[in-house]
Amino acid sequence: MTRLEDDGSALAIFAELVGAGVEKGASVLNTMLQAQIRMNVPFVRALTLDELTDELTTLGGARLSSVDLGFRGDFTGLAQLIFPAETASKLVAAVTGDDTVMEEFDAIHAGTLCEVGNIVLNGVMGSMSNRLRLHLSYSVPNYVEGTIRELLAAHHQQKATVFLLARTRFSVESLEIDGDIVLFFEVASFAELLELIECYDGRKRNSEQS
């Protein structure tokens, strides 16, 4: 469907960029919270909307929590940090030191999760911006909770949209927490992103050879 799906090297480079951003986000959280929060990116995939829906279903749970960060500039899209609501509660408990797992978030918990998501997503987008030499502006991060269909409803009419999913494993000390970073791109912008990845790869290869 896209060159990224067919080109394993491009997908690997994108995974490298996302991984560097996630690592940066984890470092900021470690410093800010004085807690050992580890994150890694096992894989990145390019998916259709139906495939993305199926992939998110594997997270389990009827409802998901999401922190959304819109961006625009050299290309336009939406980055989302998505995880099951129960898992999100455990993450917030680990961050705040409150071990009470809540079924629903109050304003403080939602705000905490939004701050954590903002750090991680900005780390990812900052890594992409710096290495690909992009100029991007960002919206204010937004926290939402709902079913998979509800979270993805805005994209159901965008048949041509390409979805990139980076499955991210969170580890907060002895507590394992799973989450997903899901990046959305419009087709025209996505083509430009592929070209930027190819240019980045070329610069990297030339630097290694010099």
C-alpha positions in Angstrom: 0.0 0.0 0.0 2.9 2.4 0.8 6.6 2.4 0.1 7.1 2.2 3.9 5.4 -1.1 4.0 7.5 -2.5 1.2 10.8 -0.9 2.3 12.1 -2.6 5.5 15.0 -0.1 5.8 12.6 2.9 5.8 10.5 1.2 8.5 13.6 0.4 10.5 14.8 4.1 10.3 11.4 5.3 11.5 11.5 2.8 14.4 15.0 4.2 15.2 13.6 7.8 15.3 10.6 6.8 17.5 12.9 4.7 19.8 15.2 7.7 20.3 12.3 9.9 21.1 10.8 7.4 23.6 14.2 7.0 25.3 14.4 10.8 25.6 10.9 11.0 27.1 11.8 8.2 29.6 14.9 10.1 30.6 12.9 13.3 31.3 10.4 11.3 33.3 13.1 9.6 35.3 14.6 13.0 36.2 11.3 14.7 36.9 9.8 11.9 39.0 12.9 10.3 40.4 11.5 6.9 39.4 12.9 4.2 37.2 10.7 4.4 34.1 11.9 2.4 31.2 10.5 2.4 27.7 11.3 0.5 24.6 9.8 0.1 21.1 9.6 -3.6 20.1 8.2 -2.8 16.6 6.7 -0.3 14.3 4.0 -1.1 11.7 2.2 0.7 8.9 -1.5 -0.2 9.1 -4.9 0.5 7.5 -7.7 1.7 9.8 -9.2 -1.8 10.1 -5.7 -3.3 10.8 -5.1 -0.6 13.4 -8.5 -1.3 15.1 -7.6 -5.0 15.2 -4.2 -4.3 16.7 -5.6 -2.0 19.4 -8.1 -4.7 20.3 -5.2 -6.8 21.5 -4.6 -4.3 24.3 -7.6 -5.8 26.1 -10.3 -4.0 28.0 -13.5 -2.3 26.7 -12.2 1.2 27.1 -8.9 2.9 26.3 -7.2 6.1 27.5 -5.5 8.4 25.0 -3.3 11.5 25.1 -3.5 13.2 21.7 -1.0 15.7 20.3 -1.8 17.3 16.9 1.0 18.7 14.8 1.4 20.6 11.6 4.1 22.3 9.5 6.3 20.4 7.0 3.7 17.7 7.4 0.4 17.3 9.3 -0.9 14.6 11.6 -1.9 13.5 15.0 0.2 11.5 17.6 -1.6 9.5 20.2 -0.4 7.7 23.3 -2.9 5.0 23.8 -3.3 2.4 26.6 -6.1 0.5 28.4 -7.9 2.6 31.1 -6.9 0.2 33.8 -3.3 0.2 32.7 -3.4 4.0 32.6 -4.6 4.0 36.2 -1.6 1.9 37.2 0.8 4.2 35.4 -0.7 7.3 37.1 -0.5 5.5 40.5 3.2 4.7 39.9 3.9 8.3 38.9 1.9 9.9 41.8 2.7 7.3 44.4 -1.0 6.7 44.9 -1.5 2.9 44.7 -5.3 3.2 44.5 -6.4 1.9 41.1 -9.4 4.0 40.0 -12.1 2.9 37.5 -12.4 6.5 36.3 -10.0 9.4 36.3 -10.5 12.6 38.3 -9.1 15.8 37.0 -5.8 15.3 38.8 -5.2 11.8 37.4 -6.2 12.9 33.9 -3.9 15.9 34.2 -1.0 13.6 35.4 -1.5 11.2 32.5 -1.7 14.1 30.0 1.6 15.5 31.3 3.3 12.1 31.0 1.9 11.6 27.5 3.0 15.1 26.5 6.5 14.4 27.6 6.7 11.1 25.7 5.0 12.4 22.5 7.1 15.6 22.5 10.2 13.4 22.8 9.2 11.4 19.8 8.2 14.3 17.7 11.2 16.3 18.8 13.5 13.4 17.8 11.8 13.3 14.3 12.0 17.0 13.9 15.7 17.3 14.8 16.9 14.3 12.8 14.7 14.9 9.8 15.2 18.7 10.0 11.5 19.4 10.2 9.6 22.6 11.2 6.5 21.6 13.2 4.1 23.3 15.6 2.0 21.4 18.1 -1.5 21.7 19.6 -2.2 21.5 23.4 -2.2 17.9 24.4 -5.7 16.5 25.1 -6.8 13.5 27.3 -9.7 11.4 26.1 -11.2 8.0 27.2 -13.5 5.7 25.2 -13.8 2.6 23.2 -11.5 1.8 20.2 -14.2 2.9 17.8 -14.9 6.1 19.7 -11.2 7.0 19.8 -10.8 6.4 16.1 -14.2 7.7 15.0 -12.7 10.9 13.6 -10.6 8.9 11.2 -13.2 6.5 9.8 -14.0 8.8 6.8 -10.3 9.3 6.0 -9.9 6.2 3.8 -6.5 7.3 2.4 -4.9 8.0 5.8 -1.9 5.9 6.6 -1.5 4.8 10.3 1.8 4.2 11.9 1.8 2.2 15.1 4.7 2.0 17.4 4.1 -0.6 20.1 5.8 0.7 23.3 6.5 -1.2 26.5 6.5 0.8 29.7 8.3 -0.6 32.8 7.9 1.3 36.0 10.2 -0.4 38.5 8.6 -3.8 39.1 5.3 -2.9 37.4 5.0 -3.6 33.7 2.7 -1.3 31.8 1.9 -1.6 28.1 1.0 1.3 25.9 1.0 2.4 22.2 2.3 5.4 20.4 0.1 5.8 17.3 1.1 8.3 14.6 -1.4 9.4 12.0 -0.4 11.0 8.7 -2.2 12.4 5.7 -1.3 10.8 2.4 0.5 13.8 0.8 2.4 14.5 4.0 3.2 10.9 4.4 4.9 10.8 1.0 6.9 13.8 2.0 7.9 12.0 5.2 9.2 9.1 3.3 11.3 11.4 1.2 12.7 13.0 4.3 13.5 9.6 5.8 15.4 8.8 2.6 17.4 12.0 2.8 18.2 11.4 6.5 19.4 7.9 5.6 21.6 9.3 2.9 23.1 11.9 5.2 23.7 9.2 7.8 25.5 6.9 5.4 27.7 9.7 4.1 28.6 10.7 7.6 29.6 7.1 8.4 31.7 6.8 5.3 33.6 10.1 5.9 
